[in-house]
Amino acid sequence: MAVQAAGAPAASRSCFDHFWNQRGEWVEEPNTRRGGESGVQRISSNGELLYSKRQTGHIYRSLMHPFGRPTVLREQRALSALSELNVTVPQIFFCGAQRDPVHKWRALLVTHAMDGFQEIEHWYAGGGRERHGEAVHDRILQSLADNLARMHKGRWQHGCLYIKHVFVRVTGEGESANAEVALLDFEKCRQRLTARSAASHDMKQLRRHSSFRDSDWKKLVYFYETAFGSAIKGL
């Protein structure tokens, strides 16, 4: 089985094999869980930097797929839907999945590099807040709130919203710099019955797995609830 992604070459076996045989630097070493392995390599294609998530036997199960399906196929669906909602996420270059001769899934999700983006914690550690000032930092919080609100209003729940999945790009200098936020890692992303249930789960999870100052968290919640259109109990 192979799945074609928007902007990708034809998702044929030869195309899958081409990317499967590519090798690059591991940016996320393979981890063993969900019955298999999953890791991310940095590769290039025709001079373009790409990130390739490689999986063997790494599956999820659901009512629609009780025997298991590669998690990258769930992530591909989420990324495509979130792009339509104007949420800043990695853009898909290729996605494919195949069964090998012993009936074990092999799967790939290849995305374009997020040029200029870095983990928000690295931006903080590198002195970005001090260099650009509070006005730029407020724009980062506003961009994060807007992206999260767009995702949740579409009833999409990230499912694993840790601060390490929040990336920031600041261009320009001083307080006039432009600030953008992107979200990554959607293996557990799914649609909920209501926007509020998606919002409540993710926002509470982000609070637990982030180190925002109390004053920054309160500001983020204010921006978020304004963009979302209502308050979320427990924030």
N, C-alpha and C positions, 0 to 999 in steps of 0.2 A: 504494500500500500504506500502511496506517496501523495502528499498534499501540496498543492501549489499555493504560494503566498503572493500577495499583491506585490508587483515590482520584481518578482523573481523570474529566473529562466524557467522553462517547462520542467515540471517536477517529475522527470523521468528517472528510471533507475540509474542511468548514466550520470545524471545531475546529482542524485543522491550520493552515488559512489564518489563523485568528484569531491564533494564537500566532506564526506566521511573520511576520505583518504588524506585530506588536508591536515597538516600538523602545525601547531604554533605554541606559543607560550601559555602555560596554564595561568589564568587569572583567578580561577576558582578550582582548586584541586578536586578531583572526583571524590564524591562522598557516597557511601553505601547506605541506602535506605529505600523504602518503598519496593523492596524486592530486587533492586538493581543498583546501578551506578549512574551518577550525573555530575558533570563538571563543565567548565567554560574555558575555552581557549581563545586567544587573540590570533586572528589569521588575516590574510590579505587576499584580495581578488582584483586583478587588473589594477593594482596600486591602491585600492581602497581598503581602509582598515575596517574589519568586521569582527564580530564576536560570535563564536559558535558554541552553543550549548549542546553537548554530546551526551546521549543517554543510551544505556543498555538495560532493558528490563525494568526501567524506572516508570512505574505506572500508577494510575489512580483507578478506583472503582466507583461506579455510580449505578443508579437504577437503569440508565440507558446503556451502560457499559459494565455489566456485572463481572465480566472476565478480565477486565483491565484494559487500559488505553494509556499511551504515553502522556506524561504530564505536559510535554511541550505542545501537544495539540490543544489542550485546554488553554495554555498560555497564548498560543497563536490566536485563538478565538477571542480571548480577552483583549489582546493588543489591538486587533482589528477593530473591535467594537469601541474601545476607548479612544482610538484615533478619530473615529467618527464623532465622538463626543467632545473633541478638541482638548483631550487630556494629553499632556506632553509625556510620551512614552517612546521607547526604542521603536524604530521602524523596521519592519520585517523585510529581509532580503530573500530568504529561502526557508521553507519549513517542509520536512518530510519525515515519514516513518515507514519502516519495513519490518517484516518478520524474517529472521534468519532461518537456516535449515532446521534448527532445533526449536523453532516456534518461539523464539525470544525476541521481543521488540528491540529494534535499533531506531533511534529517533534523533533528529537534528532541528534546532531552531537557530538560524543565522540572522543576526540583526546588524544594521548599520551602527557604526560607532557614534556615540553621543559627543560630538566634538565640543571640547571646552567645558564639559560638565565634570564635576567631581563630587564625592560624597560630602554632604553638608558638614559632617563632623570634621573632615579634613580641611574644609574651608575655614571653619572656626579655628582649628588648631594652627592653621597657617597665618592667622591674624587678619583674615578677610574682614571681619566685623570692625575691627579697630581701624583698618586702612580705609574702608569705604564709608563708615559712619552709620548712625542709627537710621537715617532716612532710607538707605539702601537695604539695611536689615529688615525694616518694615515692609519693603517691597518684596523681599524674599518670603516673609511670612504671608503676605497677601497672595503671592503667586501660589504658594503651597496650599493655602486655604481654597483658592479658586479651583485648582486642579482637583483637590479632594471633593469639593462640592459638586463639580461636574460629573465626576466618577460616581458618586453616591446618588445623585439625582437620576442617573441612568440605572440605578439599582445594582451597580457592580460593587462587590466587596473585595478588597485586595486580599484579605485573609491572612496576611503575614506582614503587617505594616510596622516595620521597625525603622528607626531613624537611619539605619544603614541603607535603606531603600529610597531615601530622599536625596536627590542630586541637585546641585545648584550650578548655574553659570552666571558669572557677573562680568559684563563687558564695559569697558570705559573706566574712567578714574573718578575717585571722589564721590560726592553725594549725588552727582548727576549720572552715575553708572546705571546701566540697565541690568535688571535681575530676573532670572528665569529659574523655574524649578521643574524637574522631571521626576517621574516615579518609575521604579524598576522592580523586576522579579514578581511575575504574576502567575506562578505555578499553581497557587492555591486560590486564584481569583475565580469568583462565580457570581452569578446574579441571584439576588435575594428577592423575596416576594414584595418587599417594600424598600423604599429608599432609606427610611428611618432605621430599619434593622441593619442595613449595610453601614450606615453612618455611625451608629452607636458602637458596633463591633470594632470598626477600624479606628475610630477616634480614641476610644478607651485603650485599645491595644497600643496605639502610638504613644499615648501618655505613659503607659507602663514601660515602654521600650525606647524611651528617649531621655535626654538630659536637659531639656529646655528649662531655663529659669522659670520660676513661677510667673513672673511678670510677662515673659515672652509667651508662655502657654496661654495665659489669659488673653493676650492680644491675638494670638492665633485663633483661639476659640471665638473671639468677637468677630474677626474677619470671616471665619468659617461659617458661623451661624447666620451672618449677614448674607453671605453668598448662597448658603443652603436654603435660606428662607424661613427657618424656624430654629428654636433652641433644641438642643439634644440633652436630655436628662442625664445627670451624672458627670458632666464634663466640668 
